[in-house]
Amino acid sequence: GTVGACQVPVIGWAPLRSLEQMPSLLVFLGFQVMEACDMFRRRQAKPMIGPRYFMFRVMVFTLIGAAVAAVGFVLMQMGVFMPLGARIRGLFLEAVKTGNPLVDSVAEHSPSNDQAFDMYLGKARYLALIGMLFCWHQRTPAKFLPPLYALVSYHYSLKMSRLMIICGPIVSMP
């Protein structure tokens, strides 16, 4: 898909220069490196046992990470990467008045409040806490996902009221 998008003149190399899309690309490439490590392990005449294979993966990811960091630093100094978009910056920075009354008055970009949580999520948000307690007693690493998801969704919905929609799945858990 990215190769096809780069062929469109308006888009060009933007998908590879955008810092917003870079994490997804790095996760994809990380999975490719993990598969390459697995292929190397399967082709060995003498099978690699767990700790040795773990150290092999650590070494591979350390070397690739150092190389990617060095290349990324050089490219950043050359100004290849585009800055984060306004929507992403708005999640991490305080709301700044742009001077444009139309943009500044958009309610969905304003921070949410307790009244909005009560109106849109209702009493179900309190039941979600009980549901998280039930999940916490499971003997699986997946028990960390609901509290982590709840914290992240609550944090970002406080930044921008339109992001309150991401609180829906965690509230529907019980």
Phi, psi and chi 1 to 4 in degrees:
 res  aa     phi    psi   chi1   chi2   chi3   chi4
   1 GLY       -  -41.8      -      -      -      -
   2 THR   -67.1  -38.8  -56.1      -      -      -
   3 VAL   -63.0  -41.0  173.7      -      -      -
   4 GLY   -65.4  -40.3      -      -      -      -
   5 ALA   -65.9  -34.4      -      -      -      -
   6 CYS   -68.1  -17.2  -71.6      -      -      -
   7 GLN   -77.8  -19.2  -55.1  -55.1  -43.5      -
   8 VAL   -77.1  124.5  178.2      -      -      -
   9 PRO   -58.3  -35.3  -22.8   30.6      -      -
  10 VAL   -66.7  -36.1  176.1      -      -      -
  11 ILE   -82.9  -48.9  -63.3  173.9      -      -
  12 GLY    57.9 -133.4      -      -      -      -
  13 TRP   -90.7   11.6  -69.5   97.9      -      -
  14 ALA   -54.3  -40.6      -      -      -      -
  15 PRO   -62.1  -28.1  -23.8   32.6      -      -
  16 LEU   -91.9  -10.8  -60.6  176.1      -      -
  17 ARG  -102.6  -15.1  -64.8  178.7   57.6 -146.3
  18 SER   -80.5  125.6  171.2      -      -      -
  19 LEU   -70.5  -17.5  -70.4  177.4      -      -
  20 GLU   -73.1  -31.1  -65.5  171.8   17.9      -
  21 GLN   -97.5   -9.5  -62.9  177.1   17.4      -
  22 MET   -62.8  -41.9 -162.4   63.7   59.3      -
  23 PRO   -59.7  -39.0  -25.3   34.1      -      -
  24 SER   -64.0  -41.4  -57.2      -      -      -
  25 LEU   -63.7  -41.2  176.2   65.5      -      -
  26 LEU   -67.2  -36.8  -67.7  176.6      -      -
  27 VAL   -64.3  -44.2  167.3      -      -      -
  28 PHE   -59.5  -47.4  172.7   73.8      -      -
  29 LEU   -66.7  -32.9  -66.7  175.9      -      -
  30 GLY   -62.0  -40.4      -      -      -      -
  31 PHE   -66.6  -32.8  -81.0  117.8      -      -
  32 GLN   -67.0  -39.1  -57.6  -50.8  -50.6      -
  33 VAL   -66.5  -40.0  171.1      -      -      -
  34 MET   -62.1  -41.2  -72.7  173.7   57.1      -
  35 GLU   -67.1  -38.2  179.4   58.2   29.0      -
  36 ALA   -62.7  -39.4      -      -      -      -
  37 CYS   -63.9  -41.2  -70.4      -      -      -
  38 ASP   -64.6  -40.6  -74.6  -19.3      -      -
  39 MET   -63.5  -41.8  -73.1  173.8   44.9      -
  40 PHE   -61.4  -41.6  179.9   79.1      -      -
  41 ARG   -63.6  -42.9 -179.7 -176.5 -170.7 -175.0
  42 ARG   -67.0  -28.0  -74.8 -169.1  -64.0  -94.2
  43 ARG   -88.7   -2.5  -67.8  176.8 -170.0 -134.6
  44 GLN   -73.2  139.2  -66.6  -64.4  -49.9      -
  45 ALA   -67.6  -43.2      -      -      -      -
  46 LYS   -99.7  117.9 -178.6 -179.0  172.0 -172.2
  47 PRO   -63.4  141.0   16.6  -22.7      -      -
  48 MET   -82.2  130.9  -85.9 -167.6 -149.0      -
  49 ILE   -85.1  170.0   57.1  173.0      -      -
  50 GLY   -49.3  -59.5      -      -      -      -
  51 PRO   -62.9  -37.3  -22.8   31.6      -      -
  52 ARG   -67.3  -40.5 -175.5  170.0  174.1 -133.2
  53 TYR   -67.5  -38.2 -179.6   60.9      -      -
  54 PHE   -59.8  -47.6  172.7   75.7      -      -
  55 MET   -65.1  -35.2  -68.2  -51.6  -64.8      -
  56 PHE   -61.0  -46.1  170.4   72.2      -      -
  57 ARG   -64.7  -41.1  -94.1 -167.8  176.6  172.0
  58 VAL   -60.1  -43.3  167.3      -      -      -
  59 MET   -63.8  -45.2 -178.9 -171.4   65.4      -
  60 VAL   -62.2  -48.1  167.5      -      -      -
  61 PHE   -67.5  -32.4  -87.1   94.8      -      -
  62 THR   -66.5  -45.9  -58.2      -      -      -
  63 LEU   -64.8  -45.7  -68.2  173.9      -      -
  64 ILE   -66.9  -40.4  -69.3  175.4      -      -
  65 GLY   -61.8  -41.5      -      -      -      -
  66 ALA   -65.1  -41.6      -      -      -      -
  67 ALA   -65.7  -43.5      -      -      -      -
  68 VAL   -64.9  -39.8  167.2      -      -      -
  69 ALA   -64.6  -41.3      -      -      -      -
  70 ALA   -65.4  -46.4      -      -      -      -
  71 VAL   -65.1  -41.8  170.0      -      -      -
  72 GLY   -61.7  -39.3      -      -      -      -
  73 PHE   -64.1  -44.6  179.4   75.6      -      -
  74 VAL   -63.7  -44.2  170.1      -      -      -
  75 LEU   -65.8  -35.0  -68.4  176.3      -      -
  76 MET   -66.7  -40.0 -175.3  178.5   69.1      -
  77 GLN   -66.0  -29.1  -64.7  -61.5  -38.5      -
  78 MET   -80.8   -9.5  -67.0  171.9   51.3      -
  79 GLY    79.8   28.5      -      -      -      -
  80 VAL   -73.6  -38.3  171.0      -      -      -
  81 PHE   -81.2  143.0  -60.5  122.6      -      -
  82 MET   -85.6  150.5  -63.1 -174.8  -52.0      -
  83 PRO   -70.5  165.0   24.0  -31.1      -      -
  84 LEU   -63.2  146.9  -68.4  174.0      -      -
  85 GLY   -70.1  167.1      -      -      -      -
  86 ALA   -63.2  -36.5      -      -      -      -
  87 ARG   -66.4  -40.7  -70.7 -176.9  178.3  176.0
  88 ILE   -70.8  -43.0  -58.0  -60.9      -      -
  89 ARG   -60.8  -34.1  -78.3 -166.5  -48.2 -102.1
  90 GLY   -64.3  -23.2      -      -      -      -
  91 LEU   -75.8  -27.9  -67.1  174.8      -      -
  92 PHE  -106.7  -17.0  -60.5  107.2      -      -
  93 LEU  -112.3  158.3  -56.2  173.2      -      -
  94 GLU   -66.4  152.3  -68.3  -62.4  -39.8      -
  95 ALA   -62.7  129.4      -      -      -      -
  96 VAL  -115.8  136.0 -179.9      -      -      -
  97 LYS   -72.6  128.0  -63.4  -68.0 -178.0 -171.1
  98 THR   -87.5  -18.9   62.9      -      -      -
  99 GLY    96.5  -15.7      -      -      -      -
 100 ASN   -91.9  112.8 -177.9  -19.8      -      -
 101 PRO   -61.0  -31.5   -8.4   13.1      -      -
 102 LEU   -67.0  -45.1 -177.2   61.7      -      -
 103 VAL   -70.1  -42.7  173.0      -      -      -
 104 ASP   -68.3  -22.2  -68.3  -18.9      -      -
 105 SER   -91.9   -2.4   67.7      -      -      -
 106 VAL   -66.3  116.5  175.6      -      -      -
 107 ALA   -68.3  -30.3      -      -      -      -
 108 GLU   -70.2  -16.2   65.6 -175.9   19.9      -
 109 HIS   -90.4   -6.8  -67.7  -89.7      -      -
 110 SER   -82.8  156.1   63.1      -      -      -
 111 PRO   -64.9  148.6  -17.6   27.4      -      -
 112 SER   -86.0  170.4   54.9      -      -      -
 113 ASN  -137.6  179.5   53.7   28.8      -      -
 114 ASP   -62.1  -35.3  -72.1  -25.2      -      -
 115 GLN   -63.9  -39.0 -177.9 -176.6    6.7      -
 116 ALA   -67.3  -40.9      -      -      -      -
 117 PHE   -61.6  -42.3  -81.1  102.2      -      -
 118 ASP   -67.1  -38.6 -165.9   39.5      -      -
 119 MET   -70.6  -43.3 -175.6  170.6   75.9      -
 120 TYR   -90.7  -31.9  -67.1  116.5      -      -
 121 LEU  -105.1  -22.6  -58.7  176.2      -      -
 122 GLY    61.5 -150.3      -      -      -      -
 123 LYS   -76.8  -13.7  -56.1  -65.9 -177.4 -144.1
 124 ALA   -62.8  -26.0      -      -      -      -
 125 ARG   -65.2  -28.9   63.0 -173.2  169.9  154.7
 126 TYR   -76.5  -35.1  -59.0  114.5      -      -
 127 LEU   -68.0  -27.4  -67.8  173.9      -      -
 128 ALA   -62.4  -31.7      -      -      -      -
 129 LEU   -62.8  -39.5  -68.8  172.4      -      -
 130 ILE   -65.6  -41.6  -62.5  168.2      -      -
 131 GLY   -61.3  -38.1      -      -      -      -
 132 MET   -67.1  -34.3  -82.8 -163.2  -84.7      -
 133 LEU   -64.6  -38.9  -71.1  174.7      -      -
 134 PHE   -64.2  -39.6  -77.7  121.1      -      -
 135 CYS   -66.9  -34.1  -71.3      -      -      -
 136 TRP   -65.1  -26.8 -170.0 -105.2      -      -
 137 HIS   -85.0    1.7  -68.8  -67.8      -      -
 138 GLN   -75.8  147.5  -57.4  -62.4  -41.9      -
 139 ARG   -95.4   65.5  -65.6  177.7 -175.6 -126.9
 140 THR  -151.3  150.4  172.9      -      -      -
 141 PRO   -64.8  -15.5  -18.9   27.3      -      -
 142 ALA   -66.6  -12.8      -      -      -      -
 143 LYS   -66.9  -15.8   69.4 -178.7  178.4 -179.0
 144 PHE   -81.1  -19.3  -63.8  107.1      -      -
 145 LEU   -65.3  -50.4  179.2   65.5      -      -
 146 PRO   -58.8  -46.7  -24.8   33.8      -      -
 147 PRO   -65.2  -38.5  -18.8   27.5      -      -
 148 LEU   -65.0  -44.2 -177.7   63.7      -      -
 149 TYR   -62.3  -41.4 -176.7   87.6      -      -
 150 ALA   -63.3  -43.7      -      -      -      -
 151 LEU   -64.7  -44.6  -72.2  172.9      -      -
 152 VAL   -66.8  -44.9  169.8      -      -      -
 153 SER   -66.4  -37.7   62.8      -      -      -
 154 TYR   -65.9  -43.0  179.8   68.7      -      -
 155 HIS   -59.7  -49.2  171.8   75.2      -      -
 156 TYR   -75.3  -28.2  -74.7  113.0      -      -
 157 SER   -72.0  -24.0   65.0      -      -      -
 158 LEU   -71.2  -28.4  -77.2  176.6      -      -
 159 LYS   -73.8  -40.0  -64.7  -85.1 -170.7  174.2
 160 MET  -144.3  122.7 -157.5  176.7  -70.6      -
 161 SER   -63.6  -28.3   63.3      -      -      -
 162 ARG   -69.8  -17.1   72.1  176.0  175.0  172.9
 163 LEU   -82.8    4.4  -65.8  178.5      -      -
 164 MET   -65.0  -19.0 -166.0  174.1  -62.1      -
 165 ILE   -63.0  -26.6 -164.1  166.3      -      -
 166 ILE   -75.9   -7.0   63.0  175.8      -      -
 167 CYS   -82.4  -14.4  -69.6      -      -      -
 168 GLY   -57.6  -50.1      -      -      -      -
 169 PRO   -61.3  -38.3  -24.6   32.7      -      -
 170 ILE   -73.9  -30.0 -160.3   67.7      -      -
 171 VAL   -74.6  -27.5  168.2      -      -      -
 172 SER   -83.7    4.3   65.7      -      -      -
 173 MET   -65.6  -40.4 -158.3  171.2   77.8      -
 174 PRO   -68.4      -   13.8  -16.8      -      -
